[in-house]
Amino acid sequence: MCGSCLYTYMSMSHPNISPLASVHPEAKLGEGVIVHPFAVIEENTEIGEGCIIESHAVIKSGARLGKALPYPFGCSHRWYPSGPQVRR
């Protein structure tokens, strides 16, 4: 099995979090979530299954992310009273 296939296989059931990422202990991550190096996930957040949080993305406190969504390099996600917004 090639390295890329192994990485995909390993991330299918449990969250795969880089040791260089910052994930608050109270954050709830669904199955198959991948968190890349230097990503930040704050407290009181829920990340849906299969989401990919790219490097330097910031998921702010209170955010609720849907299933299997990519959050690209450098994006910031926060919950606003009018609904979720993604900024780059």
C-alpha positions as CSV (number, residue, x, y, z in Angstrom):
1,M,0.0,0.0,0.0
2,C,1.5,3.4,-1.0
3,G,1.9,6.2,1.5
4,S,-1.0,8.2,0.2
5,C,-3.4,5.2,0.3
6,L,-2.2,4.3,3.8
7,Y,-2.9,8.0,4.9
8,T,-6.4,7.9,3.5
9,Y,-7.1,4.4,5.0
10,M,-5.8,5.5,8.5
11,S,-8.0,8.6,8.5
12,M,-11.3,6.8,7.7
13,S,-12.4,5.8,11.2
14,H,-10.7,8.0,13.8
15,P,-9.7,11.7,13.6
16,N,-6.1,12.0,12.3
17,I,-4.6,15.0,14.0
18,S,-1.1,16.3,13.2
19,P,1.1,16.7,16.3
20,L,1.8,20.2,15.0
21,A,-1.9,21.2,15.1
22,S,-3.6,22.9,18.0
23,V,-6.9,21.2,19.0
24,H,-8.7,22.2,22.2
25,P,-9.5,19.1,24.3
26,E,-13.2,20.1,24.4
27,A,-13.5,20.2,20.6
28,K,-15.7,17.4,19.1
29,L,-14.2,15.8,16.0
30,G,-16.2,13.3,13.9
31,E,-14.9,10.1,12.4
32,G,-12.3,10.5,9.6
33,V,-11.5,14.1,10.3
34,I,-8.0,15.2,9.2
35,V,-6.3,18.1,10.9
36,H,-3.1,19.3,9.1
37,P,-0.1,20.9,10.8
38,F,-0.5,24.4,12.2
39,A,-4.3,24.3,12.0
40,V,-6.1,25.7,15.1
41,I,-9.4,24.4,16.5
42,E,-10.8,26.3,19.5
43,E,-13.0,25.1,22.4
44,N,-16.7,24.4,22.0
45,T,-16.5,23.4,18.3
46,E,-18.0,20.4,16.4
47,I,-16.3,19.2,13.3
48,G,-18.4,16.9,11.1
49,E,-17.2,13.5,9.9
50,G,-14.8,13.5,7.0
51,C,-13.8,17.2,7.2
52,I,-10.3,18.2,6.2
53,I,-8.9,21.1,8.2
54,E,-5.9,22.4,6.1
55,S,-2.7,24.0,7.5
56,H,-3.2,27.5,9.1
57,A,-7.0,27.2,9.1
58,V,-8.6,28.5,12.3
59,I,-11.9,27.1,13.5
60,K,-13.2,29.5,16.1
61,S,-15.1,28.8,19.4
62,G,-18.8,27.9,18.8
63,A,-18.4,26.8,15.1
64,R,-20.4,23.8,13.9
65,L,-19.0,22.3,10.7
66,G,-21.0,20.0,8.5
67,K,-20.0,16.6,7.1
68,A,-17.1,16.1,4.7
69,L,-16.2,19.7,4.1
70,P,-12.7,21.0,3.2
71,Y,-11.5,24.0,5.0
72,P,-8.6,25.3,2.9
73,F,-5.2,26.8,3.8
74,G,-5.5,30.0,5.9
75,C,-9.3,30.1,6.1
76,S,-11.1,31.2,9.3
77,H,-14.5,29.8,10.3
78,R,-16.7,31.4,13.0
79,W,-20.3,31.2,13.9
80,Y,-22.2,34.5,13.6
81,P,-25.8,35.2,14.7
82,S,-26.8,35.3,11.0
83,G,-25.2,31.9,10.3
84,P,-21.8,30.4,9.5
85,Q,-19.4,32.3,7.4
86,V,-16.0,31.3,5.9
87,R,-13.4,34.0,5.4
88,R,-10.1,33.7,3.6
